[in-house]
């Protein structure tokens, strides 16, 4: 069993195919097949089942995938610790990001400083819903990820705080209010944005023992904005995820504070700080320098 075989196994599992894995790794499909066969022979179990154009993990394959990812993560940490002794000239950093706040507001500013300081570190970014980033951290598919607090599953480093706000059609009756309650938002159709702080919004309603009338579940904030602007539903979104302002005509929606106010904190998280690579720790240090737990509509305000 070799680290190369484990790496090929994880890529095949993630891409669900030998051809896609071969393209990503830059090797032949036969090399991928031989590596998987050798790994299965070394372990004495079947890791993958071939089903037409796709492959699926067996039960033991799914169990061992997490082990393989952890071993590869530790191997990368060893390589980076050695590179750190040489000035961190090489290495890889895998980042999990969600929603406009992390991907458009926080991450670009941090990466600009990081690439300047560590040009030899190869950065990989995976984007998905907040719960997907949590799963990637749990599976150690990423080294560091953006999460919303509180989250006791990981070691976290707060970076940014804003508010959850009600998102209303411009002509909605509640738009005349200075603030809106959760109960008032339960009266009509509701759209839930899955890409950003969906878990936080859901916990907010559950904590108040309220159930919104969810009519839409969408993957992108832009879809939420369009639905609300049409007058089809109301929503709750993070203030920091909203566009700075309309580029053309009035957007058709307004925001109002929640009553009581509901702050949201965005943080970086790692599964275990003791096993974090030098590249990961350097990224966190730079992130805290760029965003020293600032608050407001936009960082720096």
Secondary structure in CASP SS format (residue, H / E / C, confidence):
PFRMAT SS
TARGET T0000
AUTHOR 0000-0000-0000
METHOD secondary structure of the structure
MODEL  1
X C 1.00
X C 1.00
X H 1.00
X H 1.00
X H 1.00
X H 1.00
X H 1.00
X H 1.00
X H 1.00
X H 1.00
X H 1.00
X H 1.00
X H 1.00
X H 1.00
X H 1.00
X C 1.00
X C 1.00
X H 1.00
X H 1.00
X H 1.00
X H 1.00
X H 1.00
X H 1.00
X H 1.00
X H 1.00
X C 1.00
X C 1.00
X C 1.00
X H 1.00
X H 1.00
X H 1.00
X H 1.00
X H 1.00
X H 1.00
X H 1.00
X H 1.00
X H 1.00
X H 1.00
X H 1.00
X H 1.00
X H 1.00
X H 1.00
X H 1.00
X C 1.00
X C 1.00
X C 1.00
X C 1.00
X E 1.00
X E 1.00
X E 1.00
X E 1.00
X C 1.00
X C 1.00
X E 1.00
X E 1.00
X E 1.00
X E 1.00
X C 1.00
X H 1.00
X H 1.00
X H 1.00
X H 1.00
X H 1.00
X H 1.00
X H 1.00
X H 1.00
X H 1.00
X H 1.00
X H 1.00
X H 1.00
X H 1.00
X H 1.00
X H 1.00
X H 1.00
X H 1.00
X H 1.00
X H 1.00
X H 1.00
X H 1.00
X H 1.00
X H 1.00
X H 1.00
X H 1.00
X H 1.00
X H 1.00
X C 1.00
X C 1.00
X C 1.00
X C 1.00
X C 1.00
X E 1.00
X E 1.00
X E 1.00
X E 1.00
X E 1.00
X E 1.00
X E 1.00
X C 1.00
X H 1.00
X H 1.00
X H 1.00
X H 1.00
X H 1.00
X H 1.00
X H 1.00
X H 1.00
X H 1.00
X H 1.00
X H 1.00
X H 1.00
X H 1.00
X H 1.00
X H 1.00
X H 1.00
X H 1.00
X H 1.00
X H 1.00
X C 1.00
X C 1.00
X C 1.00
X E 1.00
X E 1.00
X E 1.00
X E 1.00
X E 1.00
X E 1.00
X E 1.00
X C 1.00
X C 1.00
X H 1.00
X H 1.00
X H 1.00
X H 1.00
X H 1.00
X H 1.00
X H 1.00
X H 1.00
X H 1.00
X H 1.00
X C 1.00
X C 1.00
X C 1.00
X C 1.00
X E 1.00
X E 1.00
X E 1.00
X E 1.00
X E 1.00
X C 1.00
X C 1.00
X C 1.00
X C 1.00
X C 1.00
X C 1.00
X E 1.00
X E 1.00
X E 1.00
X E 1.00
X E 1.00
X E 1.00
X E 1.00
X E 1.00
X E 1.00
X E 1.00
X E 1.00
X E 1.00
X E 1.00
X E 1.00
X E 1.00
X C 1.00
X C 1.00
X C 1.00
X H 1.00
X H 1.00
X H 1.00
X H 1.00
X C 1.00
X C 1.00
X E 1.00
X E 1.00
X C 1.00
X H 1.00
X H 1.00
X H 1.00
X H 1.00
X C 1.00
X C 1.00
X C 1.00
X E 1.00
X E 1.00
X E 1.00
X E 1.00
X E 1.00
X C 1.00
X C 1.00
X C 1.00
X C 1.00
X H 1.00
X H 1.00
X H 1.00
X H 1.00
X H 1.00
X H 1.00
X H 1.00
X H 1.00
X H 1.00
X H 1.00
X C 1.00
X C 1.00
X C 1.00
X C 1.00
X C 1.00
X E 1.00
X E 1.00
X E 1.00
X E 1.00
X E 1.00
X E 1.00
X C 1.00
X C 1.00
X H 1.00
X H 1.00
X H 1.00
X H 1.00
X H 1.00
X H 1.00
X H 1.00
X H 1.00
X H 1.00
X C 1.00
X C 1.00
X C 1.00
X C 1.00
X E 1.00
X E 1.00
X E 1.00
X E 1.00
X E 1.00
X H 1.00
X H 1.00
X H 1.00
X C 1.00
X C 1.00
X C 1.00
X C 1.00
X C 1.00
X C 1.00
X C 1.00
X C 1.00
X C 1.00
X C 1.00
X C 1.00
X E 1.00
X E 1.00
X E 1.00
X E 1.00
X E 1.00
X E 1.00
X E 1.00
X E 1.00
X E 1.00
X E 1.00
X E 1.00
X E 1.00
X E 1.00
X E 1.00
X E 1.00
X E 1.00
X E 1.00
X E 1.00
X C 1.00
X C 1.00
X H 1.00
X H 1.00
X H 1.00
X C 1.00
X C 1.00
X H 1.00
X H 1.00
X H 1.00
X H 1.00
X H 1.00
X H 1.00
X H 1.00
X H 1.00
X H 1.00
X H 1.00
X H 1.00
X H 1.00
X H 1.00
X C 1.00
X C 1.00
X C 1.00
X E 1.00
X E 1.00
X C 1.00
X C 1.00
X C 1.00
X C 1.00
X C 1.00
X C 1.00
END
